[in-house]
Amino acid sequence: MKLALGFFFLVSSHLCCAQTFRFNNLNPCVFYNYELDKLCVIDDSSQMLLISLESKKVERRPIHLDKQVTFNQLLTEYVPLSEKGSPIYFVDRGCGYVLQLRNDSIVRIDNSFHHRNQYGGAFFLHDGGPNIFGGYGLFSSKNFITHFDPKLKEWYLDNQSKQVDPAMTFPYYKDKDNLYVLVNINGSFKKPNFKNYWQYNLTNESWIFEGQINYFDSINYFPSKVVNNILIFPTFFLEIDYKNNWIIRYKQNPSNSLLSLYKFKNYYIKLQHQTILDVHSSLMLIYDESAFKREFLVNRNVLLVTANVSFYTKVFALIAILLLGFIFVIYWVSRKRKKLAPIHTMSESSIELLNLWVFKRHGILELSDLNDLVNPEHLSIETMKKRREALLKTFVFDMVKIYMLPPKSIFTETLNPMDKRMKVLTLHPKIVEVVLKKGN
């Protein structure tokens, strides 16, 4: 009696952090109804249990199964699929028959047959319809995707790419836009080597090879069960967190007791085997995420090691950008210097006028000051005026070429305030400044 009480105490203390439910079947049908926001369990052919993950309250509802499918077939031969905003489906494990939950009935909705061609594939919903990637059947592993059209009630080949590896019984995860898979490259059930990491973009319908992982190299036996992204081994189980790039390891206690494991919202649903007085049954335990990890978490490992490659790639990219920037700066400075440097040979008349204008008249001279430069032979007034105009035109042309200034800004012309009959010419201050610096 004392031993019995002691055993009860140990079991109770182990389960105190989780809500428990006992079922007759070792493999009840478990799925999540997002419309009702309830966990659904079908353990009996006449009813379905609706369990609130938050309050753990249970509601029982009658269920009616299509006569074309037996209750045992529903539990063993069909994969339940549910997603927010989509109907709830039950899909033939080998592809073929499709059932749908409608109110209190599970009815067949397809015009297909038992394909027996995609056992162990990745079952997922997309755009409100069932899809299957990979699987095994007819003596070969598959690397294509089939999808079921609810309107036409038939299966169709959606993607057949020679790029991706054939896959069967592998961990996978599907979010809104992508399907993530780890493919076992051994192709056997003796030793797993889920090495090749692939991602399928559901929008572009294209495969991307993410890389290879080494975590399973040291594991010498195949998982007893794969539930989406969870792999169950005799003494531990793994959760492949594709989104955060982790492989999370949990302990299994007691060993070989775990039948299945599900994760809905932020809750883990653990289904384990239990035998009492030679009666086999299943025990469901519901944990919130923090309590589950506190009790079972062993460690976490990086799924795909890309940090070093990414770091060096970023370093090389940064160096290349800096080098290109440095080259561009040198090129830009050299171009600017070439533009500022004189690239035009100044005429002798312009040199003589520039010296007069800057060094003798400090940038300001009267128009009559040009007479000595253009009229050494004492020509007529009309000829002298024409020569002055020609001299100023040549000077303006030379200054524009050398200093890159607008022609009209080379000098300004005003009346002499002391004698309105005379004109005063003022040279551009930039030219004066540059010439004075060179002269010094």
C-alpha positions as CSV (number, residue, x, y, z in Angstrom):
1,M,0.0,0.0,0.0
2,K,2.8,2.4,0.9
3,L,4.5,1.6,-2.4
4,A,1.3,2.4,-4.3
5,L,0.9,5.7,-2.5
6,G,4.6,6.5,-3.2
7,F,4.2,5.8,-6.9
8,F,1.0,7.9,-7.1
9,F,2.8,10.8,-5.4
10,L,5.7,10.6,-7.8
11,V,3.4,10.6,-10.8
12,S,1.3,13.4,-9.4
13,S,4.3,15.6,-8.7
14,H,5.6,15.0,-12.3
15,L,2.3,16.0,-13.9
16,C,1.4,18.8,-11.5
17,C,2.5,21.5,-14.0
18,A,0.4,20.1,-16.8
19,Q,-3.3,19.4,-17.3
20,T,-3.9,15.8,-18.2
21,F,-6.5,13.9,-20.2
22,R,-6.8,10.1,-20.6
23,F,-8.0,8.4,-23.9
24,N,-8.7,4.8,-24.9
25,N,-6.9,5.0,-28.2
26,L,-3.1,5.1,-28.4
27,N,-3.5,7.2,-31.6
28,P,-6.4,9.6,-31.1
29,C,-7.0,12.2,-33.9
30,V,-5.7,15.5,-32.7
31,F,-5.9,18.9,-34.4
32,Y,-6.7,22.5,-33.7
33,N,-9.9,24.3,-34.7
34,Y,-8.9,27.9,-35.2
35,E,-12.5,29.0,-35.8
36,L,-13.5,27.8,-32.4
37,D,-10.1,28.4,-30.9
38,K,-10.1,25.0,-29.3
39,L,-8.0,21.8,-29.3
40,C,-10.0,19.0,-30.9
41,V,-9.6,15.3,-30.0
42,I,-11.5,12.5,-31.6
43,D,-11.1,9.4,-29.4
44,D,-14.5,7.9,-30.0
45,S,-16.5,7.3,-33.1
46,S,-19.5,9.2,-31.7
47,Q,-18.1,12.3,-30.2
48,M,-15.4,15.0,-30.4
49,L,-13.8,16.7,-27.4
50,L,-13.2,20.5,-27.6
51,I,-10.5,21.6,-25.1
52,S,-9.6,25.2,-24.3
53,L,-5.9,25.5,-24.0
54,E,-6.2,28.4,-21.6
55,S,-8.9,27.3,-19.2
56,K,-8.6,23.5,-19.9
57,K,-12.4,23.3,-20.0
58,V,-13.8,20.4,-22.0
59,E,-16.8,20.4,-24.2
60,R,-18.2,17.3,-25.9
61,R,-19.9,17.4,-29.3
62,P,-21.4,14.6,-31.4
63,I,-19.6,13.6,-34.5
64,H,-20.8,11.7,-37.6
65,L,-18.4,10.0,-39.9
66,D,-18.8,9.4,-43.6
67,K,-19.8,5.8,-44.2
68,Q,-17.1,5.4,-46.8
69,V,-14.5,5.6,-44.1
70,T,-14.3,3.6,-40.9
71,F,-13.4,5.1,-37.5
72,N,-10.1,3.1,-37.3
73,Q,-9.2,4.3,-40.8
74,L,-9.7,7.9,-39.7
75,L,-7.3,7.4,-36.8
76,T,-4.6,5.6,-38.7
77,E,-4.9,6.5,-42.4
78,Y,-5.6,10.2,-42.4
79,V,-3.6,13.3,-41.6
80,P,-5.7,16.2,-40.1
81,L,-4.9,19.6,-41.6
82,S,-6.1,22.9,-40.1
83,E,-5.1,26.5,-40.5
84,K,-6.5,29.9,-39.6
85,G,-9.1,30.9,-42.2
86,S,-9.3,27.5,-43.8
87,P,-11.6,24.5,-43.5
88,I,-10.4,21.5,-41.6
89,Y,-9.4,18.6,-43.8
90,F,-8.4,14.9,-43.2
91,V,-6.1,13.8,-46.1
92,D,-5.2,10.2,-47.1
93,R,-1.7,9.5,-45.8
94,G,-0.7,8.2,-49.3
95,C,-2.6,11.0,-51.1
96,G,-6.1,10.4,-52.5
97,Y,-9.2,10.6,-50.4
98,V,-10.0,14.0,-48.8
99,L,-12.4,14.4,-45.9
100,Q,-13.7,17.7,-44.5
101,L,-15.2,18.7,-41.1
102,R,-18.6,20.3,-41.7
103,N,-20.4,21.2,-38.5
104,D,-20.8,17.9,-36.7
105,S,-19.9,15.7,-39.7
106,I,-16.8,14.5,-41.4
107,V,-17.6,14.0,-45.0
108,R,-15.7,12.9,-48.1
109,I,-15.4,15.7,-50.7
110,D,-13.1,14.3,-53.4
111,N,-13.5,12.4,-56.7
112,S,-10.1,10.8,-56.3
113,F,-8.8,7.3,-55.3
114,H,-6.1,6.0,-52.9
115,H,-2.9,7.0,-54.7
116,R,-0.6,5.2,-52.2
117,N,2.2,7.4,-53.6
118,Q,3.2,10.0,-50.9
119,Y,3.4,8.3,-47.6
120,G,5.7,10.2,-45.2
121,G,5.3,13.5,-47.2
122,A,5.0,17.0,-45.9
123,F,1.2,17.7,-45.5
124,F,0.3,21.4,-45.4
125,L,-2.4,23.9,-46.3
126,H,-2.0,26.8,-48.8
127,D,-4.6,29.1,-50.2
128,G,-7.3,27.1,-48.4
129,G,-6.4,23.7,-49.9
130,P,-4.3,20.6,-49.0
131,N,-0.8,20.1,-50.4
132,I,1.7,17.3,-50.1
133,F,5.5,17.5,-50.9
134,G,7.5,14.4,-51.3
135,G,6.7,11.1,-49.7
136,Y,7.2,7.4,-50.7
137,G,5.2,5.2,-52.9
138,L,5.4,2.8,-55.9
139,F,9.0,1.9,-54.8
140,S,10.4,5.4,-55.0
141,S,10.7,8.7,-53.0
142,K,9.2,11.8,-54.5
143,N,10.3,15.4,-55.0
144,F,7.2,16.9,-56.3
145,I,4.2,18.8,-54.8
146,T,0.6,17.8,-55.4
147,H,-2.3,20.0,-54.4
148,F,-6.0,19.3,-54.0
149,D,-8.5,21.7,-55.7
150,P,-11.6,21.9,-53.4
151,K,-13.7,23.2,-56.4
152,L,-12.7,20.6,-58.9
153,K,-12.4,17.9,-56.1
154,E,-9.2,16.4,-57.7
155,W,-5.5,16.3,-57.1
156,Y,-3.1,18.0,-59.4
157,L,0.7,18.1,-59.9
158,D,1.8,21.6,-58.7
159,N,5.6,21.6,-58.7
160,Q,8.0,19.0,-60.1
161,S,11.6,20.2,-59.8
162,K,14.7,18.2,-60.5
163,Q,16.5,20.7,-58.3
164,V,15.2,19.5,-54.9
165,D,16.1,16.1,-53.3
166,P,13.4,13.4,-53.1
167,A,12.2,13.2,-49.5
168,M,10.2,11.0,-47.1
169,T,9.5,11.0,-43.4
170,F,11.4,14.3,-42.6
171,P,10.8,17.3,-40.4
172,Y,9.1,20.3,-42.1
173,Y,7.4,23.6,-41.3
174,K,5.2,25.8,-43.3
175,D,4.5,29.5,-42.6
176,K,2.5,32.0,-44.7
177,D,5.0,32.2,-47.7
178,N,7.5,29.3,-47.4
179,L,7.9,25.6,-46.8
180,Y,11.0,24.5,-44.9
181,V,12.3,20.9,-45.1
182,L,15.3,18.8,-43.9
183,V,15.9,16.0,-46.4
184,N,17.4,12.7,-45.2
185,I,20.1,12.1,-47.8
186,N,20.7,8.5,-46.6
187,G,17.3,7.4,-47.9
188,S,17.0,4.7,-45.3
189,F,15.3,4.1,-41.9
190,K,18.5,2.8,-40.2
191,K,20.5,6.0,-39.6
192,P,19.0,9.5,-40.2
193,N,21.0,12.1,-41.9
194,F,18.6,15.1,-42.3
195,K,21.4,17.1,-43.9
196,N,20.1,19.1,-46.8
197,Y,18.1,22.2,-45.9
198,W,15.7,23.4,-48.5
199,Q,13.2,26.2,-48.7
200,Y,10.3,26.4,-51.1
201,N,8.8,29.8,-51.8
202,L,5.0,29.3,-52.2
203,T,4.6,32.5,-54.1
204,N,7.4,32.2,-56.7
205,E,7.1,28.4,-56.7
206,S,10.8,28.0,-56.5
207,W,13.3,26.0,-54.4
208,I,16.3,27.4,-52.6
209,F,19.1,25.3,-51.2
210,E,19.9,26.9,-47.8
211,G,22.9,24.6,-47.0
212,Q,23.9,21.4,-45.1
213,I,23.7,20.8,-41.4
214,N,25.8,18.4,-39.3
215,Y,23.7,17.8,-36.2
216,F,22.4,14.3,-37.1
217,D,25.9,12.9,-38.0
218,S,26.3,11.6,-34.5
219,I,22.7,10.1,-34.1
220,N,22.8,6.4,-35.1
221,Y,19.1,5.5,-35.1
222,F,16.0,6.8,-36.9
223,P,13.3,8.7,-35.0
224,S,10.3,6.5,-34.0
225,K,8.0,9.3,-35.3
226,V,8.1,12.6,-37.1
227,V,5.3,15.1,-36.4
228,N,5.8,18.1,-38.7
229,N,8.9,19.8,-37.2
230,I,9.2,17.4,-34.2
231,L,11.3,14.2,-34.2
232,I,10.7,11.7,-31.5
233,F,13.6,9.3,-30.4
234,P,13.5,6.7,-27.6
235,T,15.2,8.9,-24.9
236,F,14.8,12.4,-26.3
237,F,12.9,14.5,-28.9
238,L,13.9,17.4,-31.1
239,E,12.1,20.5,-32.3
240,I,13.4,22.1,-35.5
241,D,12.8,25.8,-35.2
242,Y,13.3,26.9,-38.8
243,K,12.2,30.5,-38.2
244,N,14.8,31.1,-35.5
245,N,17.5,28.7,-36.8
246,W,17.5,26.4,-33.8
247,I,17.5,22.7,-33.1
248,I,16.0,22.4,-29.6
249,R,16.6,19.1,-27.7
250,Y,14.2,17.9,-24.9
251,K,14.5,14.9,-22.6
252,Q,12.0,12.1,-22.7
253,N,11.0,10.8,-19.3
254,P,10.2,8.0,-19.0
255,S,12.0,6.5,-22.0
256,N,10.0,5.2,-25.0
257,S,6.8,6.6,-23.6
258,L,6.1,9.5,-26.0
259,L,3.6,8.6,-28.7
260,S,3.2,12.0,-30.3
261,L,3.9,15.7,-29.7
262,Y,2.0,18.7,-31.1
263,K,2.5,22.5,-30.7
264,F,-0.5,24.8,-31.2
265,K,-0.2,28.5,-30.4
266,N,2.1,28.8,-27.3
267,Y,1.2,25.3,-25.9
268,Y,2.7,21.9,-26.2
269,I,0.4,18.9,-26.3
270,K,2.2,15.7,-25.2
271,L,0.7,12.3,-25.9
272,Q,2.3,9.5,-24.1
273,H,1.7,5.8,-23.6
274,Q,0.5,4.5,-20.3
275,T,-0.3,1.0,-19.1
276,I,-2.4,0.3,-15.9
277,L,-3.3,-3.2,-15.0
278,D,-2.4,-4.4,-18.5
279,V,-4.7,-1.9,-20.1
280,H,-3.0,0.3,-22.7
281,S,-4.2,3.9,-23.0
282,S,-2.8,7.3,-23.9
283,L,-2.3,10.2,-21.6
284,M,-2.5,13.8,-23.0
285,L,-0.6,16.5,-21.1
286,I,-1.0,20.2,-22.0
287,Y,1.8,22.5,-21.1
288,D,2.3,26.2,-21.6
289,E,5.6,26.9,-23.4
290,S,7.5,28.2,-20.3
291,A,6.5,25.2,-18.1
292,F,7.3,22.7,-20.9
293,K,10.8,24.1,-21.5
294,R,11.4,24.4,-17.8
295,E,10.7,20.6,-17.4
296,F,12.1,19.1,-20.6
297,L,14.6,21.4,-22.2
298,V,18.1,20.1,-22.5
299,N,19.9,22.5,-24.9
300,R,19.7,24.4,-28.1
301,N,22.0,24.2,-31.1
302,V,22.2,26.3,-34.2
303,L,20.4,24.7,-37.1
304,L,22.4,26.1,-40.0
305,V,25.8,27.6,-39.2
306,T,26.0,30.6,-41.5
307,A,27.2,33.3,-39.1
308,N,30.9,33.1,-40.0
309,V,30.3,33.0,-43.7
310,S,27.9,35.9,-43.3
311,F,30.4,37.9,-41.2
312,Y,33.3,37.5,-43.7
313,T,31.0,38.2,-46.6
314,K,29.9,41.5,-44.9
315,V,33.5,42.4,-44.1
316,F,34.6,41.8,-47.7
317,A,31.6,43.7,-49.0
318,L,32.4,46.6,-46.7
319,I,36.1,46.7,-47.8
320,A,35.0,46.6,-51.4
321,I,32.6,49.5,-50.8
322,L,35.2,51.6,-49.0
323,L,37.7,50.9,-51.8
324,L,35.3,51.9,-54.5
325,G,34.4,55.0,-52.5
326,F,38.1,55.9,-52.1
327,I,38.7,55.5,-55.8
328,F,35.7,57.6,-56.6
329,V,36.9,60.4,-54.3
330,I,40.4,60.4,-55.9
331,Y,38.8,60.5,-59.4
332,W,36.4,63.3,-58.3
333,V,39.2,65.4,-56.8
334,S,41.4,64.9,-59.8
335,R,38.6,65.9,-62.1
336,K,37.9,69.0,-60.1
337,R,41.6,70.0,-60.0
338,K,41.7,69.6,-63.8
339,K,38.7,71.9,-64.2
340,L,40.3,74.5,-61.9
341,A,43.7,74.3,-63.5
342,P,44.4,76.4,-66.6
343,I,43.9,74.3,-69.6
344,H,44.0,77.3,-72.1
345,T,47.1,79.2,-73.2
346,M,46.5,82.9,-72.6
347,S,47.3,85.3,-75.5
348,E,50.1,87.8,-75.0
349,S,47.6,90.7,-75.2
350,S,45.5,89.2,-72.5
351,I,48.6,88.6,-70.2
352,E,49.6,92.3,-70.7
353,L,46.1,93.5,-70.0
354,L,45.7,91.2,-66.9
355,N,49.0,92.5,-65.4
356,L,47.9,96.1,-66.0
357,W,44.5,95.4,-64.5
358,V,45.7,93.6,-61.4
359,F,49.1,94.8,-60.4
360,K,49.0,98.4,-61.5
361,R,45.3,99.2,-61.2
362,H,44.3,96.7,-58.5
363,G,41.4,95.3,-60.5
364,I,39.9,98.7,-61.6
365,L,40.9,100.7,-64.6
366,E,39.4,103.3,-66.9
367,L,38.6,102.5,-70.5
368,S,41.1,105.0,-71.6
369,D,43.9,103.0,-69.9
370,L,43.6,100.5,-72.7
371,N,44.7,103.1,-75.3
372,D,48.4,102.6,-74.6
373,L,48.0,98.8,-75.3
374,V,46.1,99.2,-78.6
375,N,47.3,102.5,-80.1
376,P,51.1,102.6,-80.1
377,E,51.0,104.0,-83.7
378,H,48.6,106.7,-82.8
379,L,45.8,105.5,-85.1
380,S,42.5,107.1,-85.7
381,I,39.9,107.1,-82.9
382,E,37.6,104.6,-84.8
383,T,40.5,102.1,-85.3
384,M,41.5,102.5,-81.6
385,K,37.9,101.7,-80.5
386,K,37.8,98.6,-82.6
387,R,41.1,97.4,-81.2
388,R,39.9,98.0,-77.7
389,E,36.8,96.0,-78.3
390,A,38.9,93.2,-79.9
391,L,41.3,93.2,-76.9
392,L,38.5,92.9,-74.4
393,K,36.8,90.1,-76.4
394,T,40.1,88.1,-76.5
395,F,40.6,88.8,-72.8
396,V,37.1,87.6,-71.9
397,F,37.5,84.5,-74.0
398,D,40.8,83.6,-72.2
399,M,39.3,84.3,-68.8
400,V,36.3,82.1,-69.4
401,K,38.4,79.2,-70.5
402,I,40.8,79.5,-67.6
403,Y,38.5,80.4,-64.7
404,M,35.2,78.8,-65.9
405,L,33.2,81.9,-65.3
406,P,30.3,83.3,-67.3
407,P,31.5,85.7,-70.0
408,K,29.3,88.6,-68.6
409,S,30.9,88.3,-65.2
410,I,34.5,88.7,-66.2
411,F,34.3,92.4,-65.7
412,T,31.7,95.0,-65.0
413,E,31.4,98.4,-66.7
414,T,30.2,101.5,-64.9
415,L,30.5,105.3,-65.3
416,N,33.2,107.2,-63.5
417,P,31.5,109.1,-60.7
418,M,34.0,111.9,-61.1
419,D,33.7,112.2,-64.8
420,K,30.6,110.8,-66.4
421,R,32.2,110.8,-69.8
422,M,34.6,108.1,-68.7
423,K,33.9,104.4,-68.1
424,V,35.4,102.3,-65.3
425,L,36.0,98.6,-65.8
426,T,36.1,96.3,-62.7
427,L,37.7,92.9,-63.0
428,H,36.0,89.9,-61.3
429,P,37.4,89.6,-57.7
430,K,38.1,85.9,-58.1
431,I,40.5,86.5,-61.0
432,V,42.2,89.3,-59.0
433,E,42.6,87.0,-56.0
434,V,44.1,84.1,-58.0
435,V,46.5,86.4,-59.9
436,L,47.7,88.1,-56.8
437,K,48.4,84.8,-55.1
438,K,50.3,83.6,-58.1
439,G,52.2,86.9,-58.3
440,N,53.2,86.6,-54.6
